[in-house]
Amino acid sequence: MTDTTEAEAASVPRRAHPVGRFLARIPGTLALIVVILAVGVIGRGLWEPYVNSAGWGTFAYGLPALDEGRWWTPVTGTFLVDQPWVYITSFIALWGVAVLEYMRGWKVAMSYFWIGQLFAVLGAALLFWVLSYTDWQWAINGAAQLDVGFSGGAFACMAAAIGHFRAPWRARAWMVLLAYVIVALLFWGDIAELEHALAVFLVLGVDRSLKVRKATVREQRFIAFIAIIMLGVIQIVVLLVPTDGLFGETAPGEGTWWDIAIDIVVIIAIAEGLRRARRWAWVIAVALGAYNILTGGLLLAVLSVIDWRENQIDISGDPSLLLATSTLWLFMLVYLMRVRRAFRWKRKGTLGLEPVPTVDEVKELLRAHGGDTLSWMTTWAPNTYARTSTGIVAYQRRAGVALALADPIGPEEGREQSVREFIDMAMHAGLTPAFFSANDATRDAAPDSWNDLIVADDTIVDLPGLEFAGKRWATVRTSLNRAGREEMTFRMTHLKKESWGIQAQVRAISEMWVGDKGLPEMGFTLGTLTEAEDPEVRLALAVSPSGDVDGFLSWLPVYGGDGAVRGWTLDLMRRRDGGFGPVMEFLIGSSAAHFRDEGAEIVSLSGAPLTHDYPKDAGGLAQLSESLADMLEPVYGFQSLHRFKEKFNPRYETMHLVFRDEADLARIGMGLTRAFLPDASLAQLAGAGIGLMRGSGDDDR
């Protein structure tokens, strides 16, 4: 089978509408639809049930047709539909043909369609022929049935298309498709359901695109979670609707209520445990599966020697239901045993190698190997540390997410190893790994299948040769000149070295600022005065002629790898109401000049979240980021903060959220909320949001 040729690709209009481009690449699917509709018009099947027509016995396929020598029926029956309303569902099922043709070309798509269709039709006839010699009523009934339709080929193309999905969506889509065909066959097992299953299993065996053992442990646990939830749902569904599957008929309300109630309660209890990699949940799931299989096996043994219906033996519940659910549990148990290594985590386990790193060790590594502009924030509480074979990763455990802050700490050559080991540690612990505010190197060190979202642009001012001259620096130069005229004093110091009076003023300014927000002080990448008390953190003060502190900044060290500080990162920005107007411009400009004179290379004004300027073709995640920015701008003023920092003519370096796939974003969002506001109540979050939306937010610039 070959992919789409260059000539085929070149024939597609490059500037056509997206829908037009898609349709231009699926001529085989469109031709198939046209032929099916034409046959529907000719045979009147579009408006009359074809199953009642004279042509049913001539063109429908099945074991009776082949027994009577109608060898053409596997082809003619493909273009027919038994009921008019079935055209709708049948055409929807052709999405697999269209997607496969779009990805691989019409030759590949049509090959999968016809091979899958003929295998499904002929395979079903063969199975019914063989099994009809037994006493199995399902096989005896199926051997007498005729059928029409193209769903076997459609399901084969669905399976083939799913095989080309990228991880982890490939495994997830496979599980959904397999769950559908298996459940449908077990509980509603007519000839069409058997054909669907045969087509899917054919592609599964030939393409081998589902590799459960090669899936990540997180994906293995996710599949177990979905599978066991599905079992619970099936237990309820079969109580509400009649079934007629491999093991016979059941009526609504039949079933072993006691067993079903136990199963559902236990399933609810252990499903979340499986998702979180708890060993106890795996043990209980295996025990529950063994119980269901043993019960079904014993019942099957009894039914093999007696006919409970003819002998009017009173069996609690319908054996058909019990046998079907036992079969599903057999699949589940086999899967749980194959992926048992994914459920070794104990709740009290810790991430990383021994011994557990300390804050002092993290600081020593930063001094020895250097760090990025946010690296000093990894020394703050409540960060914890995972030791890898080549370094240390600082992270917080929030809402089931192992949220790594900034970049791995340690030698640059060990960065990729640290990233990979941390991901593996987190997933084995049942956590969702993510790196927040990571630089380009950390993003590139993540697995190729991972995604990233630009969460901020780090605003960096290069200090060598910095002069506040020219039109670009007019605003900063004006604030410095005005500060000189009003006799404002700039002082670079350490908070703990200042007098009690200065410290009291700094705290009063900070407490007033926080009080107006209606929320506790934020954390994670936003420090407080507690972090500013670190002796390695610098404090920039703007003091009025009367001795009042009109504003202050805190600066975090950025080590260069040789024990020397190569730059400083802005953290706290606070000003006193009614004080010197352009105090922030004065403080930042004076600080930059001070650090320049000390020989520093850069100052970082920190990132402005969700303000990155994406190109128009950046994709869905970029559109998500821009939508979030527009939605949150009235609340947080990210764009206005970004415009303020533009006064200092910075260059920008992107900061990324690095994550596995889009399905993780909701949980990561919850984790980030708790990391930034660990002490905020729901009432505080809601109240602050309403207040800020009304324009009552303060501005610390």
Secondary structure as GFF3:
##gff-version 3
##sequence-region A 1 701
A	DSSP	alpha_helix	6	10	.	.	.	ID=ss1
A	DSSP	alpha_helix	18	24	.	.	.	ID=ss2
A	DSSP	alpha_helix	27	42	.	.	.	ID=ss3
A	DSSP	three_ten_helix	50	52	.	.	.	ID=ss4
A	DSSP	alpha_helix	56	59	.	.	.	ID=ss5
A	DSSP	alpha_helix	63	67	.	.	.	ID=ss6
A	DSSP	alpha_helix	73	76	.	.	.	ID=ss7
A	DSSP	three_ten_helix	77	79	.	.	.	ID=ss8
A	DSSP	alpha_helix	86	93	.	.	.	ID=ss9
A	DSSP	alpha_helix	95	104	.	.	.	ID=ss10
A	DSSP	alpha_helix	106	131	.	.	.	ID=ss11
A	DSSP	alpha_helix	137	143	.	.	.	ID=ss12
A	DSSP	alpha_helix	151	162	.	.	.	ID=ss13
A	DSSP	alpha_helix	169	187	.	.	.	ID=ss14
A	DSSP	alpha_helix	191	207	.	.	.	ID=ss15
A	DSSP	three_ten_helix	212	214	.	.	.	ID=ss16
A	DSSP	alpha_helix	217	240	.	.	.	ID=ss17
A	DSSP	beta_strand	243	245	.	.	.	ID=ss18
A	DSSP	beta_strand	248	250	.	.	.	ID=ss19
A	DSSP	alpha_helix	257	275	.	.	.	ID=ss20
A	DSSP	alpha_helix	279	303	.	.	.	ID=ss21
A	DSSP	alpha_helix	319	338	.	.	.	ID=ss22
A	DSSP	three_ten_helix	340	343	.	.	.	ID=ss23
A	DSSP	alpha_helix	359	369	.	.	.	ID=ss24
A	DSSP	three_ten_helix	375	379	.	.	.	ID=ss25
A	DSSP	beta_strand	384	387	.	.	.	ID=ss26
A	DSSP	beta_strand	392	398	.	.	.	ID=ss27
A	DSSP	beta_strand	401	405	.	.	.	ID=ss28
A	DSSP	three_ten_helix	412	414	.	.	.	ID=ss29
A	DSSP	alpha_helix	415	428	.	.	.	ID=ss30
A	DSSP	beta_strand	432	438	.	.	.	ID=ss31
A	DSSP	alpha_helix	440	445	.	.	.	ID=ss32
A	DSSP	beta_strand	451	462	.	.	.	ID=ss33
A	DSSP	three_ten_helix	471	473	.	.	.	ID=ss34
A	DSSP	alpha_helix	474	485	.	.	.	ID=ss35
A	DSSP	beta_strand	489	493	.	.	.	ID=ss36
A	DSSP	three_ten_helix	495	497	.	.	.	ID=ss37
A	DSSP	alpha_helix	500	517	.	.	.	ID=ss38
A	DSSP	alpha_helix	529	532	.	.	.	ID=ss39
A	DSSP	beta_strand	538	543	.	.	.	ID=ss40
A	DSSP	beta_strand	549	559	.	.	.	ID=ss41
A	DSSP	beta_strand	565	575	.	.	.	ID=ss42
A	DSSP	alpha_helix	583	598	.	.	.	ID=ss43
A	DSSP	beta_strand	602	609	.	.	.	ID=ss44
A	DSSP	alpha_helix	620	636	.	.	.	ID=ss45
A	DSSP	alpha_helix	638	645	.	.	.	ID=ss46
A	DSSP	three_ten_helix	646	648	.	.	.	ID=ss47
A	DSSP	beta_strand	651	659	.	.	.	ID=ss48
A	DSSP	three_ten_helix	662	664	.	.	.	ID=ss49
A	DSSP	alpha_helix	665	676	.	.	.	ID=ss50
A	DSSP	alpha_helix	682	693	.	.	.	ID=ss51
###
